[in-house]
């Protein structure tokens, strides 16, 4: 593998490793920040649903207040007449336009007995009977009809077998909340079939589902959420998928007991934006790594690899020619230039050695040819490399005939 390929491989592996490390880090820091922001937004959305539900109760309470804290109602409660009941609830059995916004409206005297009532089915737009389960709560001992002062009110959720009711109860007093209390006015509407839940979905733009806690086994996701909800006002946020996030909260009834668990489903817009930002971040890092690697490779090619290639070609040419007088060229003051200088010093030493050898060769041959003895030189394998003239004359052979032949010791 060439230096260029090795360098390219090292740069590629380094860039990929760096991108992977930064990707993992971005999941913890960049995407983690978006997830925290998403959860905070989800909790705000849940609180917005709860606040909107409280606004619905406030509107019901305003309806009650306008009729319960009035001199006309207070005076009529001494002896309620059909005319008074008609003016309060409407002349028709289904009630007036204002009372048709609610499932049940009940007028009770100071003893807790029902003086008049109206039931209305908001789904079929027909009159309906007051359920016995609601009548069971119409007792002066029930917190629903207990008022500490003339300005007191009871509002919240009342759980019935038929469904969860949004209910408001106020005492019947004079216009300026003067007593004595002469009864109670109750207004109620089913949370689901009464349209409040659908209205909340339209208002908040969220998908809402409620499950009662006193019923059958809760679905698994609601059971898990319940284990994370410590009490009223607590919220639990859990992603259902990569596109849907759900938030959960508990709703108490008018008796202060957990009655419903509310789930709000919302799109994971913030999370998706975080994922997109992370992809952009990693893509930018990858692009920067490619550009950085290209620049580094270009600089290496210009300052190192091309010079090494030129040096390699020069050394190969000198080796092929056997010319020890040739020199390599290296400019600069870096390691490559130092290597060129070292090679040139080595070539200089080799050239000097060759010159010394050339000068010593004639003297050596003259000495060997004039000694009064036969002499030969052989290598470690017994091959003849040289014979002197006396030996050549004695055996009448030439060096060329004996070179490379094996002889015994």
C-alpha positions in Angstrom: 0.0 0.0 0.0 1.4 3.4 -1.0 1.9 6.3 1.4 -0.8 8.2 -0.4 -3.3 5.4 0.2 -2.3 4.9 3.8 -2.6 8.6 4.4 -6.0 8.7 2.8 -7.2 5.7 4.8 -5.9 7.2 8.1 -7.7 10.5 7.3 -10.9 8.7 6.4 -10.9 6.6 9.5 -10.1 9.6 11.7 -12.9 11.7 10.1 -15.4 8.8 10.5 -14.4 8.3 14.1 -14.7 12.0 14.9 -18.1 12.2 13.2 -19.3 9.1 15.2 -18.1 10.6 18.5 -19.7 13.9 17.8 -22.9 12.2 16.7 -23.1 10.3 20.0 -22.3 13.5 21.8 -25.0 15.4 19.9 -27.6 12.9 20.9 -26.8 13.6 24.5 -26.4 17.3 24.3 -28.2 18.7 21.2 -31.1 16.2 20.9 -31.3 15.9 24.7 -31.9 19.6 24.9 -34.7 19.4 22.4 -36.2 16.5 24.4 -36.2 18.5 27.6 -37.8 21.4 25.7 -40.4 19.0 24.3 -41.3 17.7 27.7 -41.6 21.2 29.1 -43.9 22.2 26.2 -45.9 19.0 26.8 -46.4 19.9 30.5 -47.5 23.4 29.5 -50.0 21.9 27.0 -51.4 19.6 29.8 -51.8 22.6 32.1 -53.4 24.5 29.2 -56.0 21.7 28.9 -56.6 21.8 32.7 -57.0 25.6 32.6 -59.4 25.3 29.7 -61.4 22.8 31.6 -61.5 25.2 34.5 -62.7 27.9 32.2 -65.6 25.6 31.2 -66.5 25.2 34.8 -66.2 29.0 35.2 -68.7 29.5 32.4 -71.1 27.1 34.1 -70.5 28.9 37.4 -71.4 32.2 35.7 -74.6 30.7 34.5 -75.4 29.5 38.0 -74.3 32.8 39.6 -76.6 34.9 37.4 -79.6 32.8 38.6 -78.8 31.8 42.1 -77.6 35.2 43.4 -80.7 37.1 42.4 -83.5 38.7 44.5 -86.2 37.2 42.2 -85.0 33.7 42.7 -84.5 34.2 46.4 -88.0 35.6 46.9 -89.6 32.9 44.7 -88.1 30.1 46.7 -90.6 30.8 49.5 -93.3 29.5 47.2 -92.0 28.4 43.8 -94.6 28.7 41.0 -94.8 27.2 37.6 -94.3 30.6 36.1 -91.1 31.1 38.0 -89.8 27.7 37.1 -90.6 28.4 33.4 -88.8 31.7 33.6 -85.8 30.0 35.1 -85.6 26.9 33.0 -87.6 27.7 30.0 -91.3 27.1 29.1 -90.6 23.9 27.1 -89.8 20.5 28.6 -86.4 20.6 26.9 -85.7 24.0 28.5 -84.6 27.3 27.1 -81.7 28.0 24.7 -79.5 28.8 27.7 -80.3 25.7 29.7 -79.9 23.4 26.6 -76.2 23.9 27.0 -76.3 21.6 30.0 -77.4 18.0 30.6 -79.0 18.7 34.0 -80.2 21.7 35.9 -81.8 21.2 39.4 -83.4 23.7 41.8 -83.4 22.5 45.4 -85.0 24.1 48.5 -83.2 24.7 51.8 -84.0 21.0 52.9 -82.3 19.6 49.8 -85.5 18.5 48.1 -85.8 19.0 44.3 -88.2 21.8 43.5 -87.7 21.7 39.8 -85.3 20.1 37.3 -84.6 19.8 33.6 -82.7 17.0 31.9 -81.5 17.3 28.3 -79.6 14.9 26.0 -77.1 17.0 24.1 -76.5 14.2 21.6 -80.1 13.6 20.6 -81.5 17.1 21.5 -84.3 15.5 23.6 -85.4 15.8 27.2 -83.9 13.3 29.6 -84.6 12.1 33.1 -82.4 13.0 36.1 -80.4 9.8 36.9 -80.9 8.2 40.3 -77.1 8.2 40.7 -77.2 12.0 40.7 -80.2 12.2 43.0 -78.2 10.1 45.5 -75.9 13.0 46.0 -78.7 15.5 46.7 -78.4 15.5 50.5 -77.5 18.3 52.9 -74.9 16.0 54.3 -73.2 15.7 50.9 -70.4 18.3 50.3 -72.1 19.1 47.0 -74.8 21.0 48.9 -72.6 22.4 51.8 -71.7 26.1 51.8 -69.5 27.7 54.4 -70.8 31.2 53.4 -73.3 32.8 51.1 -70.5 33.4 48.5 -69.4 29.8 48.6 -69.6 27.5 45.6 -68.9 23.9 44.7 -67.6 23.0 41.3 -65.6 20.2 39.8 -66.1 16.6 38.6 -68.7 14.3 40.0 -68.4 10.6 39.0 -71.6 8.8 38.1 -72.0 5.3 36.6 -73.3 7.0 33.5 -70.1 9.1 33.1 -68.1 11.9 34.6 -70.1 15.1 35.2 -68.8 18.7 35.3 -71.0 20.1 38.0 -71.4 23.5 39.7 -73.5 24.1 42.8 -74.3 27.5 44.3 -76.5 28.7 47.2 -79.7 30.7 46.4 -79.2 34.1 48.0 -80.0 37.7 47.4 -78.3 39.8 44.7 -75.5 41.0 46.9 -75.0 37.6 48.5 -77.2 38.4 51.4 -78.8 35.5 53.3 -80.5 33.5 54.4 -79.7 30.6 52.0 -83.0 29.3 50.6 -81.8 26.4 48.5 -79.3 25.4 45.9 -79.0 25.6 42.1 -77.1 22.8 40.4 -75.8 22.8 36.8 -74.2 19.7 35.3 -72.9 18.5 32.0 -71.2 15.2 31.0 -67.5 15.6 30.2 -67.5 13.3 27.2 -71.0 13.0 25.8 -71.7 16.6 26.8 -69.1 17.9 24.3 -66.7 19.4 26.8 -63.9 17.0 25.8 -64.5 17.7 22.1 -64.6 21.4 22.8 -61.3 21.1 24.7 -59.7 19.3 21.7 -60.8 22.1 19.4 -59.6 24.8 21.7 -56.2 23.2 22.5 -55.6 21.4 19.3 -54.7 18.2 21.2 -56.1 14.7 21.1 -57.7 14.1 24.5 -58.8 10.8 26.2 -60.0 10.3 29.8 -60.2 7.1 31.8 -62.0 6.8 35.1 -60.0 5.3 38.0 -63.0 3.6 39.7 -63.9 1.4 36.7 -62.4 -1.6 35.1 -58.8 -2.4 34.6 -56.9 0.6 33.1 -55.1 0.1 29.8 -51.4 -0.6 30.2 -50.3 2.9 29.2 -52.7 4.5 31.6 -51.6 2.1 34.4 -48.0 3.0 33.8 -48.8 6.7 33.8 -50.7 6.4 37.0 -47.7 4.9 38.7 -45.8 8.1 37.9 -48.5 10.5 39.0 -48.1 11.3 42.7 -51.2 13.5 43.0 -53.3 16.2 41.5 -51.4 18.6 39.4 -48.6 16.1 38.7 -47.8 15.3 35.1 -46.2 12.5 33.3 -44.8 12.7 29.7 -44.0 9.7 27.7 -43.4 9.3 23.9 -45.8 6.9 22.2 -43.7 6.8 19.0 -41.3 9.0 17.1 -44.1 11.2 16.0 -46.6 11.2 18.9 -46.0 12.4 22.5 -48.5 11.8 25.3 -48.9 13.7 28.6 -50.9 12.5 31.5 -52.4 14.1 34.6 -54.9 13.3 37.4 -58.2 15.1 37.9 -59.8 15.0 41.3 -63.6 15.0 41.9 -65.5 17.4 44.2 -64.6 15.2 47.1 -60.9 15.6 46.6 -60.3 12.1 45.4 -58.6 11.1 42.1 -61.3 10.5 39.7 -60.0 10.7 36.1 -56.7 10.3 34.4 -56.4 12.6 31.4 -54.2 11.9 28.4 -53.3 14.6 25.9 -51.7 13.4 22.7 -49.6 15.9 20.7 -47.3 15.8 17.6 -43.5 15.7 18.4 -42.7 18.8 16.4 -39.9 19.9 18.7 -38.4 16.4 18.7 -38.6 16.1 14.9 -36.9 19.5 14.6 -34.2 18.3 17.0 -33.6 15.2 14.9 -33.4 17.4 11.8 -31.0 19.7 13.5 -28.9 16.8 14.6 -28.8 15.4 11.0 -27.8 18.9 9.7 -25.1 19.0 12.4 -23.7 15.6 11.6 -24.0 16.3 7.8 -22.1 19.6 8.3 -19.4 17.7 10.3 -19.1 15.1 7.7 -18.8 17.7 4.9 -16.2 19.6 7.0 -14.3 16.3 7.6 -14.2 15.6 3.9 -13.0 19.2 3.1 -10.5 19.0 5.9 -9.2 15.6 4.8 -8.9 16.9 1.2 -6.9 19.9 2.3 -4.7 17.8 4.5 -4.2 15.3 1.7 -3.4 18.1 -0.8 -0.8 19.6 1.7 0.7 16.2 2.3 0.9 15.5 -1.5 2.6 18.8 -2.1 4.9 19.0 0.9 5.7 15.3 1.6 4.5 12.6 -0.8 5.5 14.3 -4.1 9.0 15.0 -2.7 9.3 11.5 -1.4 8.2 10.2 -4.8 10.8 12.4 -6.5 13.5 11.2 -4.0 12.5 7.6 -4.6 12.8 8.0 -8.4 16.2 9.7 -8.0 17.6 6.9 -5.7 16.3 4.2 -8.1 17.9 5.9 -11.0 21.3 6.1 -9.2 21.0 2.5 -8.2 20.2 1.4 -11.8 23.1 3.4 -13.2 25.6 2.6 -10.5 26.9 6.2 -10.7 28.0 7.1 -7.2 28.9 10.6 -8.3 25.2 11.4 -8.9 23.3 13.3 -6.3 19.6 13.7 -5.2 18.0 17.1 -4.9 16.1 18.2 -1.8 15.0 21.8 -1.0 14.0 23.2 2.3 14.9 22.6 5.9 12.6 19.8 6.9 13.0 16.1 7.4 12.7 15.3 3.7 15.5 17.7 3.0 17.6 16.2 5.8 17.0 12.8 4.3 18.3 14.0 0.9 21.3 15.4 2.6 22.0 12.1 4.4 21.6 10.2 1.1 24.0 12.5 -0.6 26.6 12.0 2.2 26.2 8.3 1.8 26.7 8.6 -2.0 29.8 10.7 -1.3 31.2 8.1 1.0 30.4 5.4 -1.6 32.1 7.4 -4.3 35.2 7.8 -2.2 35.3 4.1 -1.4 35.1 3.3 -5.0 37.9 5.6 -5.9 40.1 4.1 -3.2 39.2 0.6 -4.4 40.1 1.6 -8.0 43.5 3.0 -6.8 44.3 -0.1 -4.7 43.3 -2.7 -7.4 46.4 -2.3 -9.7 48.8 -2.5 -6.7 47.0 -5.5 -5.4 47.2 -7.3 -8.8 50.9 -6.4 -9.2 51.7 -7.8 -5.8 49.8 -11.1 -6.4 51.3 -11.6 -9.8 54.9 -11.2 -8.6 54.9 -13.5 -5.6 56.8 -16.8 -6.0 53.7 -18.9 -5.4 50.5 -20.0 -6.9 47.5 -18.2 -5.4 43.8 -18.1 -5.9 40.8 -16.4 -4.3 37.5 -18.2 -3.8 34.2 -17.3 -2.1 32.5 -19.1 0.8 30.9 -21.5 -1.7 34.2 -22.6 -3.2 33.8 -20.7 -6.4 37.0 -19.3 -7.9 37.1 -15.6 -8.1 40.8 -14.9 -8.9 44.1 -16.6 -9.8 47.5 -15.0 -10.1 49.8 -15.3 -13.1 52.2 -17.9 -11.6 49.2 -20.2 -11.1 47.9 -19.4 -14.6 51.3 -20.4 -16.1 51.8 -23.4 -14.0 48.4 -25.0 -15.0 48.2 -23.2 -18.3 44.7 -21.9 -17.6 43.2 -18.5 -17.7 41.1 -16.8 -15.0 38.1 -16.6 -17.4 38.1 -20.4 -17.7 38.1 -21.0 -13.9 35.9 -18.2 -12.6 32.7 -19.5 -11.0 34.0 -23.1 -10.8 34.0 -25.1 -7.6 37.3 -26.3 -6.2 38.0 -28.5 -3.2 39.7 -27.1 -0.2 
